[in-house]
Amino acid sequence: MLKLTQNSKALSPVIGSIILIAVVVAVSIAATTWMGAMSFNFMEVDELKITGCSWAPDISYADLTVKNFGTNSVTLSNIAVNDVIASDVSIVSGSSTLEAEETSVFRVTQSFTPSMKHDFVVITASATKFAYVAVAPSGSSEIWYNPDWSNRKAVTIDNTLNPDDLTDYQIQLTV
């Protein structure tokens, strides 16, 4: 028969349990601190929006209106057009660092294609990207009539009684 001997070098179960609980508490405190730090970092998100785009009459440039909807200041580093960083960007109003609720206007000068979609992407210093799609106007200044036509009359439209834009209106002509 096998005789068991008492080993005096082993830890008592009470001491082992106390050490195990201390290790579990230390690991849980470290995990809680790490998760808390991650949530604070995720809460600081850039919240920019391109609120509008206005074009030059000859579509040689586009003015982008950018607003910071976040609570922290945001610094713009680049503007890309159709996935290419724009080489000629100037500030029309405001600055490249937008405080909370602040608006700036940036002018992107380059050769735009008339009547085509252009993808504008504002890139912040933290590499966050904000996209906006705008369609360039036709920009056509071509003569749409034959200059040799002899029966041409100038038409003047008075807009004083109409506060709306004069687009897509029907007119009646008696010739």
Backbone torsions as a table, in degrees:
resi	resn	phi	psi	omega
1	MET	NA	145.4	-176.1
2	LEU	-88.9	131.3	-178.8
3	LYS	-105.8	126.0	179.8
4	LEU	-85.5	136.2	176.9
5	THR	-111.1	150.6	-179.6
6	GLN	-84.8	127.5	179.5
7	ASN	-97.8	118.7	-176.7
8	SER	-85.1	-6.0	-178.7
9	LYS	-88.1	-10.2	-177.2
10	ALA	-79.4	155.8	176.5
11	LEU	-76.8	148.7	176.0
12	SER	-75.6	152.6	179.8
13	PRO	-59.7	-30.8	179.8
14	VAL	-67.8	-46.3	179.7
15	ILE	-64.4	-42.0	178.2
16	GLY	-61.5	-40.7	178.2
17	SER	-65.1	-41.2	179.5
18	ILE	-63.9	-43.1	179.3
19	ILE	-65.2	-41.5	179.0
20	LEU	-62.5	-42.6	178.3
21	ILE	-64.8	-40.7	179.3
22	ALA	-63.2	-41.3	179.0
23	VAL	-65.9	-42.6	179.6
24	VAL	-63.1	-42.3	178.9
25	VAL	-64.5	-42.6	-179.8
26	ALA	-64.0	-42.8	179.2
27	VAL	-66.3	-40.1	-179.8
28	SER	-67.8	-36.3	176.0
29	ILE	-65.0	-42.7	178.9
30	ALA	-64.1	-42.1	179.5
31	ALA	-66.3	-39.6	178.8
32	THR	-64.7	-42.3	178.3
33	THR	-63.6	-43.7	179.7
34	TRP	-63.6	-45.5	179.3
35	MET	-65.5	-37.5	177.7
36	GLY	-64.4	-41.2	178.4
37	ALA	-66.0	-36.9	178.0
38	MET	-65.4	-40.6	-178.2
39	SER	-67.9	-34.5	176.9
40	PHE	-67.3	-37.2	177.7
41	ASN	-67.4	-37.1	179.5
42	PHE	-72.9	-23.5	179.8
43	MET	-74.1	-22.0	179.4
44	GLU	-90.5	82.4	-177.4
45	VAL	-113.7	137.8	175.2
46	ASP	-68.9	135.0	179.6
47	GLU	-128.9	76.6	177.2
48	LEU	-100.3	156.3	174.3
49	LYS	-147.4	133.7	171.6
50	ILE	-82.2	111.2	-173.4
51	THR	-91.3	-10.8	179.2
52	GLY	-173.8	163.3	178.5
53	CYS	-142.1	123.6	175.4
54	SER	-118.7	142.5	-172.5
55	TRP	-107.0	151.0	171.1
56	ALA	-69.2	153.1	179.4
57	PRO	-56.3	-33.6	179.1
58	ASP	-98.6	14.3	-177.1
59	ILE	47.5	36.9	176.5
60	SER	-84.8	-14.0	176.1
61	TYR	-152.4	162.0	175.3
62	ALA	-129.8	132.8	176.0
63	ASP	-97.9	116.5	179.7
64	LEU	-99.1	126.4	175.7
65	THR	-95.5	121.0	-175.5
66	VAL	-119.4	131.8	179.6
67	LYS	-123.8	139.9	176.4
68	ASN	-92.5	110.7	178.6
69	PHE	-93.7	0.5	-178.6
70	GLY	-86.8	-173.8	179.8
71	THR	-102.3	-14.3	179.7
72	ASN	-105.6	159.3	175.5
73	SER	-74.3	148.0	-177.4
74	VAL	-130.5	134.1	177.9
75	THR	-107.4	126.8	177.9
76	LEU	-85.5	134.9	-179.5
77	SER	-108.3	-35.2	-177.8
78	ASN	-150.5	162.3	169.2
79	ILE	-130.2	129.8	179.1
80	ALA	-110.5	144.4	175.7
81	VAL	-122.5	120.3	-178.5
82	ASN	52.8	47.0	176.6
83	ASP	67.7	17.0	176.6
84	VAL	-123.5	129.5	179.7
85	ILE	-62.4	127.8	-179.5
86	ALA	-70.5	136.2	-177.5
87	SER	-90.3	-21.8	-177.4
88	ASP	-123.6	91.1	178.5
89	VAL	-122.2	129.2	177.3
90	SER	-129.3	160.4	-179.4
91	ILE	-97.2	120.4	178.6
92	VAL	-84.3	-45.0	176.4
93	SER	-149.1	152.3	-177.8
94	GLY	85.0	-152.9	179.7
95	SER	-144.7	175.3	-179.8
96	SER	-78.4	-14.9	173.5
97	THR	-104.1	117.3	-177.3
98	LEU	-103.1	121.7	173.1
99	GLU	-77.0	174.3	179.8
100	ALA	-58.0	134.1	178.4
101	GLU	64.3	16.2	-179.7
102	GLU	-95.1	150.9	-179.0
103	THR	-123.3	140.4	174.4
104	SER	-133.1	155.8	177.5
105	VAL	-118.4	127.8	-179.0
106	PHE	-116.6	134.8	179.2
107	ARG	-102.2	122.1	176.7
108	VAL	-106.4	112.8	-177.8
109	THR	-105.0	121.5	175.8
110	GLN	-170.9	-179.1	-180.0
111	SER	-86.6	109.6	178.5
112	PHE	-98.6	149.6	178.3
113	THR	-89.1	124.5	-179.2
114	PRO	-61.1	145.0	175.7
115	SER	60.5	20.4	179.8
116	MET	-115.3	154.9	175.3
117	LYS	-76.0	139.8	175.8
118	HIS	-127.4	127.7	-180.0
119	ASP	-92.3	113.8	176.3
120	PHE	-99.3	133.9	177.3
121	VAL	-129.8	121.2	175.6
122	VAL	-93.1	127.6	-177.3
123	ILE	-113.4	127.7	-178.8
124	THR	-89.5	173.2	179.1
125	ALA	-64.9	-25.0	177.6
126	SER	-90.8	14.9	175.9
127	ALA	68.3	20.1	174.4
128	THR	-82.6	138.3	-176.2
129	LYS	-113.5	139.6	177.6
130	PHE	-128.1	122.5	-172.3
131	ALA	-103.1	154.7	177.1
132	TYR	-153.7	136.1	179.2
133	VAL	-113.5	129.8	178.4
134	ALA	-133.9	146.0	178.0
135	VAL	-101.4	124.2	178.9
136	ALA	-69.2	141.2	177.3
137	PRO	-66.8	168.2	-176.5
138	SER	-62.7	-34.9	176.8
139	GLY	62.2	15.3	-175.4
140	SER	-80.4	124.6	173.7
141	SER	-114.4	21.0	179.9
142	GLU	-68.4	150.2	176.3
143	ILE	-76.7	122.2	-176.2
144	TRP	-95.7	2.3	-179.7
145	TYR	-125.1	167.6	178.0
146	ASN	-88.4	118.2	-178.6
147	PRO	-63.3	-16.0	179.3
148	ASP	-82.1	-6.5	177.9
149	TRP	-63.2	130.6	-175.5
150	SER	-90.6	-23.1	-177.2
151	ASN	-102.1	66.8	177.5
152	ARG	-110.8	142.3	177.4
153	LYS	-129.8	142.6	174.7
154	ALA	-77.0	141.2	178.9
155	VAL	-118.1	127.5	177.3
156	THR	-112.1	129.9	-179.8
157	ILE	-108.9	124.6	179.3
158	ASP	-95.2	120.3	-176.6
159	ASN	-107.0	16.2	-174.9
160	THR	-70.1	-27.9	-178.8
161	LEU	-93.5	-3.0	-177.8
162	ASN	-122.9	114.6	-179.1
163	PRO	-77.0	-10.9	-177.2
164	ASP	-84.1	168.3	176.2
165	ASP	-69.9	150.0	177.6
166	LEU	-93.3	81.3	175.2
167	THR	-136.4	145.0	175.8
168	ASP	57.3	40.1	175.9
169	TYR	-97.9	144.1	174.1
170	GLN	-86.5	143.5	176.2
171	ILE	-129.0	154.4	177.9
172	GLN	-116.2	125.6	179.0
173	LEU	-116.4	136.4	173.4
174	THR	-110.6	118.9	-176.5
175	VAL	-107.2	NA	NA
